[in-house]
Amino acid sequence: MMADRKALVGAAVASVLMVGQAHAFIWSDTLISYSWLPSAKEPGIVGPIQKQVISFTHADGYKYGTNFFNIDALRSDNHDPAVGGTDGATEFYAVYRHTLSGNAVTGTKSFTIGPIADIGLEFGFDYNTKNTTFAPNKRLLVIGPQFQFDLPGKGFLSISLVAAQEWGHDGLAFAPRHDIQFDTNVIMENAWALPFTLVGVDLNFKGFVNVVSPKGKDTFNNETQTEVLAHPKLMADVGKLIGIDRHIVEAGVGFQYWYNKFGNNHKTQPGAIESTPFLEASYRF
């Protein structure tokens, strides 16, 4: 039930779309990245969990819009064990988003309104699987408007407000329900990138914030709560510093804050608030 790249989404989207804007609408961008989170959390688990994440991200733009795909492979330490053993769990989380540009589809600037550079229609899915006893199998469909804003220095801000339908799974033997369809809810997905230069170093402050409204009852008939996931980071173009082309190799630090993780109530569920720094490095193809 990981959502680090949820829908948008997030840090990866901010990275690739910022580069894509320089390619006059027809563009393609692919990168692989590695992240280390020293004190992640999982609902129901007391204490911090170290996680390593390898991500493959692709985005492209065509005549009428953009495509975004990201898949994370996440490996926990033994505080988050795989089923039937003491090794850490492995999770795969995939995200796909397609956005149709209002201006591109109509061939006009009708969807450029004040500070809004474009309004599009976003739709797509999330899918995950994890080899724990809980055995989550999240499936999520989303659709709704996306608002694009230009920021200084080829930066951008996107805000999406999507209707969401989620299905889940619970492999625990004592769970009252193993497969569940949650109530339709609303997700606000925000992503940004703000590149700048400081003392000769190219930097990029980027990330995402997602706000997920309650989605009804979970598999234990507990009411889900409003969920907030914030993932800001500051990345440096280290490739440029060692003589490689710009924006090929980046590295940096960030901070992830996850409130009511997966909709769990932090007042009754240990591990439902995650607050961890992280390190990240990426290579662009």
N, C-alpha and C positions, 0 to 999 in steps of 0.2 A: 504493500500500500504506500510505496514511496511516492513523493510528489515533488522532489527537488527541482524538477524541470517542468513542473506542472503547467501544462497548457501553454504556455507561452514561450519555451517559454521562458523564459527567464534569462539567466545570465547568458546562456548560449544564444538565445534569440538576439539579445542586445548586442552580442559580439558580431554575429554574422550579418544582421541587417544593417548595422552601421557601415560595414565594409561594402555591402551591396548597393548602398545609396550612391556610391561613387561610380557605378557601372551603368548609369543611364537607363535603369529599369530592366534591361535584359542582363542578367548576371547569375553566377553560381558560386557557391562558397562551401567548403567542407573542412572540418577540423576534427582533431582528436585531442582530448584533454584528460588530465589526471588530477584528482582532488583528494585531499586527506583531511578528514574531520576528526579531531581528537576526542570530542565529547558530545557525540550525537546521542539521541534518546529514542526509545521506542515505548509506546504506551504499554503498561503492564510490566515493564522491566525497571528495576531500581538500579540507579547508578549509570555512569557514562559508558558509551560504546564507541570504540574507534571504528571508523568506516573509511574504506578506500573506494574511490569511484573512478571508473574509466568510462568516458563518454564519447560517442560518435555523433557528430552533428552535421547536418546538411541543410542548406537553404538555397533557394533559387527564385528568381523573378522572371516572369514571362509577360506577354502583352497585357494580360488582364489582372495579374495579381502575383501572389507569392506562395511558395510551398516551404514548409519547415518540418524537418524530421529530426528527432533526437532519441537515442537509446542509451540508457545508463546501465552499466554492470556494476553493482554495489556489493562489496564484501565486508561483512561485519567481523569484529573479533568475537571471542567465545562468550562474551556477555550477552550476545544475541545469537544463540546457537541454532544450527540447522537441526531438522527433525532427526531424532534417533542417534544423536552424537554430541560431541563437545566442540566440534569445529564451528567456526562462525558461519552464519547464513549467507547465502548468495541470492541476490535479487536482480531482476531485469525489469526496467521500467521504460516503456516506449511512449512517445508523444508525436502526434502528427497534427499540423494545423495548415489549413488553406485559407487564404484571405483574398477575396475579390475586391479590387479597388473600384470605388464608385466613380472616380474621375476617369480611370482607364476604360471601364466598361461603357460609360456614356460618351467618351471622347470629348469631355468638357472639363471645366473647372468648377462645376456646380457643387462639388463636395468639398471645396476649399472655402471655409467660412471663418473669417477672423483668424484666430491663432491656429485653427484646425487645418492642417495641410491636406488631409484626405479622410474620408469615411468609407470603410469597407465592410464586407460581410465575412466574418470568420466562422469556420466550422472545422471539426476534426474529432480526434479521439485520443484517449489515454488507455494503456493496457499494461498490467504488471503481473508478475508471478514471483513467488519467494518460497524457498524450501524450508520454512519453519513449520512447527506444529500447527500454528494458526493457518498456514497455507493460503495467504491472501491471493485473490485473483480479481483484481480491480478491472472493470471495464467502464469507460466514461465516454459519453457523447456530448459535444457542446456545439452551440450555434448562437450567434448574436453579432451586434455591431462592434467594429473596432475604430477607434479615433486615433489618427496619427498627428503628432505635433513635431515641428522642426525645432531643434535646439542649436545653439551656437556651435560652430566648428564641425559641421556635419554630424552633430549629435541628433538624437531623436527621443521622443517619448511616445509610447503607444498605450492606450487604455481600452480594454475590451470589457464589455458587459454581456456575458453569455448565459443562456439558459443551459442547465446541465442535467443529465440523467445518468446516474451511476448504478452499477450492479456490483455486488461483492460476494465473497465466500469466506466461510469460517470452518476450519478443519478440526476444531476442538471437539472432543467426544461429548463434553457436557453442555455444548452450546444448544440453546433451544431451536435455533434456525441455522442452517449451514449455507444456504443461498438466499440472497436478499436483493430486492429491488428497492433502492432508496427513493424518497420523494424527490420530485423535480425541484431543483433549487437554482440559485443564481450565484455566479462566480464573477468577481471583478479581477481582471488580470492586468497588471501594469508592468511594463518593461521600459528600460531607458538605457541610453549610452551617452556619455558626455566626455569626449576626448579633449585633452589639453596637453600642453607641454610645460614642464617645470625643470629648470636648470638643465636644459638640453635633452631631457628624457621624455619620450612620448608616453603619456599615461592615459588611461581610460577608466572613468568611474562609471560603472554599469551594474545592472542587476535587475531584480524584479520583486514585486510585492503582489501576493494573491490574497484576496479576501473571499472566503467561501461561506455562504449562508448555511444555517442548519438544514439538514436533509432528512429529517424524520428520525425514526428509531433505528438503532443498530441491531446486530444479531442477538444481543442480550436484552432487547427491548428498552434500552436506555436512550433518552433523547440526545441527539447529536447537538453540538454547540457550534457557534460561529468560529471559524478557523482562520488564522492569519499566518502567512508564511512570508518572511522578508529575507532577501538574499542579496545584499549589496556587496560589491567587491571593487578593489582598485588594482588594475592590471597594468604592468609596465611592458613596453616593447623591448624585451631583452635581446631579441634578434638584431635589432638595429645597433645595439651597443657593441655587438661582437662581429659586425660586418655582414650580417644576413639581411636580405630584403625586409623592408618594413612590414609589420603586422604578420610575420610568419611564426615567430616564437614569442609567446607572452608568458609572463608569470606574475603572480601577485597574491594578495591576501584578501580575505573577506570575512563576513560574519553572517551566520544563519540563525534566525530567531523564528521559532515555530510555536504558535500559541494554540492550545487545544488541538494537538496534532491528530490528523485524520478525523476531526470532529469529536474526539474524546474530551470529557470534562476534566480539566486539570485539577479541580477541587477533589475529585474522587478517584482519579486514575493516575498513579505514578508514571512518570515518563511522558506525560502529555504536554510538557513544555520543554522545547529544545532550545538551547542557547549555546552556540559553539563557534569559535573561530575556525577558519579553514585556510589551507594553502592550495593553490591551483597553478598548473602549468598547461599550456596548450600549444599545439603545432598545427598550422594551417597548410593544407595541401594546395 
